[in-house]
Amino acid sequence: MRLEVLREFDPWKGDLCTCPKKYSLQPYTGCSFMCLYCYATAYIGRRPSEPKKRFLERLERDLRKADRERVVNLSTSSDPYPIIEKKYLLTRNAIRLLSLHDFKILITTKGSLVARDKDLLSKSRAAVMITITTLDASLAREIEPGAPSPLERLKALKELSEAGVPVGIRLDPIIPGVNDDSKELEEIVFRAAEAGAKHVVTSTYKAKPDNLKRMTEKFPHLKSLYSKGVKVGRYKYLPKGVREKMLRPVVKAAEEVGMTWAFCREGFPFKAPSCDGSHLIPNRKP
């Protein structure tokens, strides 16, 4: 079955991906957040967000053919809430269409603009995962220069939760010597739980040639660390023991506050019903 804008999710086609079968949906191409560590730039390029042509028209055709049992994840490469979403409303209208056709919706974003759509999301079978990698605003500007501040994201998390939208966080990637302080990682989880988050998925930074070049220009110590890394597909991973140690504070804090937790492409076991947060989506419309 040929679909136009919905895509089968598994861009890495790797054994370590534990996501349930789902669709990915990108209303925009490129990504204005320009995160240094971005994995997707290898195939979407490093350029500002642009709206896809005839996106809503093509999506409507896809939804008549697609499997309604599968979650639709906005977005897995180009963030669905760049600044230009205020003008084009592609994500908002996509949510409207998906809800009309009774699809399950998972939003993954760094964009605080997601809180604007609480009216639609609270009436849909939907959940939101907001990425928060640090509470340090200056560090966030270095590694995620185009994205809203961590405090704006926490505020959006709380606003959605108070509107009845199930929320969680992505605390990834954790980068050695950059945002891996154990106390701060725990604090991110505690602050997210206070804002209403029920799930956290976490992972360590995996190096690809294009993102490692950007990262080592800003953080030179990463070059020697990842030169000793383990090749997994097209990525360089840190040794298993190092990664386990880096992730431990997140798990500890999540268990302390009663959040479910999972890993993303780490190869470590977890007990949450899903890694990506799709288990937060209500079975029926609220």
C-alpha positions as CSV (number, residue, x, y, z in Angstrom):
1,M,0.0,0.0,0.0
2,R,1.5,3.3,-1.1
3,L,1.2,6.2,1.3
4,E,2.3,9.8,0.5
5,V,3.3,11.5,3.8
6,L,2.8,8.8,6.4
7,R,5.8,6.5,6.7
8,E,6.6,3.2,8.3
9,F,8.8,4.1,11.3
10,D,12.2,2.5,11.6
11,P,14.7,4.7,9.9
12,W,17.6,2.8,11.4
13,K,16.3,-0.7,10.6
14,G,18.3,-1.9,13.6
15,D,17.7,-4.6,16.1
16,L,18.0,-2.1,19.0
17,C,14.9,-0.2,18.1
18,T,12.1,-1.2,20.5
19,C,9.4,1.1,19.2
20,P,6.0,-0.5,18.5
21,K,4.9,-0.6,14.8
22,K,3.8,3.0,14.0
23,Y,3.8,5.7,11.4
24,S,6.0,8.7,11.4
25,L,4.6,12.0,10.1
26,Q,6.6,15.1,9.3
27,P,4.6,18.2,8.4
28,Y,7.9,20.1,7.7
29,T,11.2,19.3,6.1
30,G,14.5,20.5,7.6
31,C,14.4,21.7,11.2
32,S,14.9,25.2,12.5
33,F,16.0,24.0,16.0
34,M,19.4,23.1,14.6
35,C,20.4,20.8,17.5
36,L,24.2,20.0,17.2
37,Y,23.6,16.3,18.1
38,C,20.8,15.7,15.6
39,Y,20.8,12.2,14.1
40,A,18.4,13.1,11.3
41,T,20.5,15.7,9.5
42,A,22.2,12.8,7.7
43,Y,19.0,12.4,5.7
44,I,17.0,15.6,6.1
45,G,19.9,18.0,5.9
46,R,20.7,20.9,8.1
47,R,18.4,23.7,7.1
48,P,15.5,25.7,8.5
49,S,12.0,24.1,8.6
50,E,9.9,24.4,5.5
51,P,6.3,23.3,5.0
52,K,5.7,20.3,2.9
53,K,3.8,21.0,-0.3
54,R,0.1,20.0,-0.3
55,F,0.8,18.3,3.0
56,L,-2.8,18.3,4.4
57,E,-4.3,17.2,1.1
58,R,-1.9,14.3,0.9
59,L,-2.4,13.3,4.5
60,E,-6.1,13.2,4.1
61,R,-5.7,10.7,1.2
62,D,-3.3,8.6,3.3
63,L,-5.7,8.4,6.3
64,R,-8.3,6.8,4.2
65,K,-5.9,3.9,3.5
66,A,-3.7,3.7,6.6
67,D,-4.0,1.2,9.5
68,R,-6.0,2.8,12.3
69,E,-4.4,0.4,14.9
70,R,-1.0,2.1,14.5
71,V,0.1,5.2,16.3
72,V,1.0,8.2,14.2
73,N,4.1,9.9,15.6
74,L,4.7,13.6,14.9
75,S,7.6,13.9,14.4
76,T,10.6,11.6,14.4
77,S,13.0,13.8,12.5
78,S,11.8,17.3,11.7
79,D,10.2,18.9,14.8
80,P,6.5,19.4,14.4
81,Y,6.5,22.8,16.3
82,P,9.0,25.1,14.6
83,I,8.3,28.9,14.8
84,I,6.7,28.8,11.3
85,E,4.0,26.5,12.6
86,K,2.4,29.7,14.0
87,K,1.8,30.7,10.4
88,Y,1.2,27.5,8.5
89,L,-0.7,25.5,11.2
90,L,0.2,22.2,9.5
91,T,0.7,20.3,12.8
92,R,-2.5,21.7,14.3
93,N,-4.5,20.7,11.2
94,A,-2.8,17.3,11.1
95,I,-3.9,16.7,14.7
96,R,-7.4,17.7,13.7
97,L,-7.5,15.3,10.7
98,L,-5.9,12.4,12.7
99,S,-8.5,12.9,15.5
100,L,-11.3,13.0,13.0
101,H,-10.2,9.7,11.5
102,D,-9.8,8.3,15.1
103,F,-6.0,7.7,14.9
104,K,-3.8,7.5,18.0
105,I,-1.4,10.4,18.1
106,L,2.0,10.7,19.7
107,I,3.7,14.1,19.6
108,T,7.5,14.2,20.1
109,T,8.9,17.8,20.3
110,K,11.1,20.4,21.8
111,G,8.6,23.1,20.8
112,S,6.7,24.8,23.6
113,L,4.1,25.8,21.0
114,V,2.6,22.4,21.5
115,A,0.7,23.8,24.5
116,R,-1.3,25.9,22.1
117,D,-3.0,22.7,20.8
118,K,-4.1,21.5,24.2
119,D,-7.8,22.0,23.1
120,L,-7.4,19.5,20.3
121,L,-5.1,17.1,22.1
122,S,-7.3,16.9,25.2
123,K,-10.2,15.7,23.0
124,S,-8.1,13.2,20.9
125,R,-6.4,9.9,21.6
126,A,-3.1,11.6,22.1
127,A,0.0,11.9,24.3
128,V,2.9,14.3,24.2
129,M,6.6,13.7,24.8
130,I,8.7,16.8,25.3
131,T,12.5,16.6,25.0
132,I,14.4,18.2,27.9
133,T,18.2,17.6,27.9
134,T,19.3,20.1,30.4
135,L,18.0,22.8,32.8
136,D,20.9,25.1,32.0
137,A,19.6,27.7,29.6
138,S,23.0,28.7,28.3
139,L,24.0,25.1,27.6
140,A,20.6,24.5,25.9
141,R,21.4,27.5,23.6
142,E,24.7,25.9,22.7
143,I,23.4,22.4,21.8
144,E,19.8,23.3,20.8
145,P,20.3,26.9,19.5
146,G,16.9,27.3,17.8
147,A,14.7,25.5,20.4
148,P,12.7,27.1,23.2
149,S,14.3,27.2,26.6
150,P,14.1,24.3,29.1
151,L,11.8,26.4,31.3
152,E,9.4,27.1,28.4
153,R,9.3,23.3,27.7
154,L,8.6,22.6,31.4
155,K,5.8,25.2,31.3
156,A,4.3,23.6,28.2
157,L,4.5,20.2,29.9
158,K,2.5,21.5,32.9
159,E,0.0,23.3,30.8
160,L,-0.8,20.2,28.7
161,S,-1.0,18.0,31.8
162,E,-3.4,20.4,33.5
163,A,-5.6,20.3,30.4
164,G,-5.8,16.5,30.7
165,V,-3.2,15.6,28.0
166,P,-1.0,12.6,29.1
167,V,2.6,13.8,29.0
168,G,6.1,12.5,29.4
169,I,9.7,13.5,28.6
170,R,12.6,12.4,26.4
171,L,15.8,12.9,28.4
172,D,18.1,12.3,25.5
173,P,20.7,12.3,24.4
174,I,22.9,12.3,27.5
175,I,26.3,13.5,26.3
176,P,29.4,12.6,28.3
177,G,31.0,15.6,29.9
178,V,28.3,17.9,28.6
179,N,24.9,17.2,30.2
180,D,25.6,14.0,32.2
181,D,25.8,15.4,35.7
182,S,23.9,12.9,37.8
183,K,22.3,15.5,40.1
184,E,21.0,17.5,37.2
185,L,19.6,14.5,35.4
186,E,17.7,13.6,38.6
187,E,16.5,17.2,38.9
188,I,15.1,17.1,35.3
189,V,13.1,14.0,36.2
190,F,11.8,15.6,39.4
191,R,10.9,18.8,37.7
192,A,9.1,16.9,34.9
193,A,7.2,14.8,37.4
194,E,6.1,18.0,39.2
195,A,4.8,19.3,35.8
196,G,2.8,16.1,35.3
197,A,5.0,13.8,33.3
198,K,4.3,10.1,33.7
199,H,7.0,8.6,31.6
200,V,10.7,9.2,30.7
201,V,12.7,7.7,27.8
202,T,16.4,8.2,27.9
203,S,19.5,7.4,25.9
204,T,23.1,8.3,25.5
205,Y,24.6,10.2,22.5
206,K,25.4,8.0,19.6
207,A,27.9,9.5,17.2
208,K,27.4,9.7,13.4
209,P,30.0,11.3,11.1
210,D,28.0,14.5,10.5
211,N,26.8,15.1,14.1
212,L,30.2,14.1,15.6
213,K,31.9,16.8,13.5
214,R,29.6,19.5,14.8
215,M,29.8,18.2,18.4
216,T,33.6,17.9,18.5
217,E,34.0,21.5,17.2
218,K,32.1,22.6,20.3
219,F,33.2,19.9,22.7
220,P,36.7,18.6,21.6
221,H,36.9,16.0,24.3
222,L,34.3,13.9,22.5
223,K,36.6,13.0,19.7
224,S,38.9,10.8,21.8
225,L,36.0,9.3,23.7
226,Y,34.1,8.2,20.6
227,S,37.3,7.1,18.7
228,K,37.3,4.2,21.3
229,G,33.6,3.6,20.8
230,V,31.8,0.5,19.5
231,K,30.4,0.5,16.0
232,V,26.7,-0.3,15.9
233,G,25.3,0.1,12.3
234,R,26.2,3.6,11.2
235,Y,26.7,4.8,14.8
236,K,29.5,4.8,17.4
237,Y,28.3,3.8,20.9
238,L,30.2,4.3,24.1
239,P,31.1,1.0,25.9
240,K,28.2,-0.7,27.6
241,G,29.4,-0.1,31.2
242,V,29.9,3.6,30.5
243,R,26.4,3.9,29.1
244,E,24.8,2.0,31.9
245,K,26.4,4.4,34.4
246,M,25.3,7.5,32.5
247,L,21.6,6.3,32.4
248,R,21.4,5.1,36.0
249,P,20.5,8.5,37.6
250,V,17.5,8.9,35.3
251,V,16.2,5.4,36.2
252,K,16.8,6.0,39.9
253,A,14.9,9.3,39.8
254,A,12.0,7.9,37.7
255,E,11.5,5.1,40.2
256,E,11.6,7.5,43.1
257,V,8.7,9.6,41.7
258,G,6.7,6.6,40.2
259,M,7.3,7.3,36.5
260,T,7.6,4.6,34.0
261,W,11.0,4.6,32.2
262,A,12.6,3.2,29.1
263,F,15.7,3.4,26.9
264,C,16.0,4.3,23.3
265,R,18.2,2.0,21.2
266,E,20.5,1.1,24.0
267,G,20.0,-2.7,24.1
268,F,19.2,-2.6,27.8
269,P,15.9,-4.2,29.2
270,F,13.2,-2.0,30.6
271,K,9.7,-2.7,32.0
272,A,7.6,0.2,30.6
273,P,4.8,-0.8,28.2
274,S,6.5,1.2,25.5
275,C,9.8,3.0,25.0
276,D,8.4,6.0,23.1
277,G,5.5,6.9,25.5
278,S,2.8,5.5,23.2
279,H,1.4,3.6,26.2
280,L,0.3,7.0,27.6
281,I,-2.3,7.4,24.8
282,P,-5.9,6.8,26.0
283,N,-7.6,3.9,24.3
284,R,-10.7,6.0,23.7
285,K,-11.2,9.7,23.2
286,P,-11.6,11.6,26.5
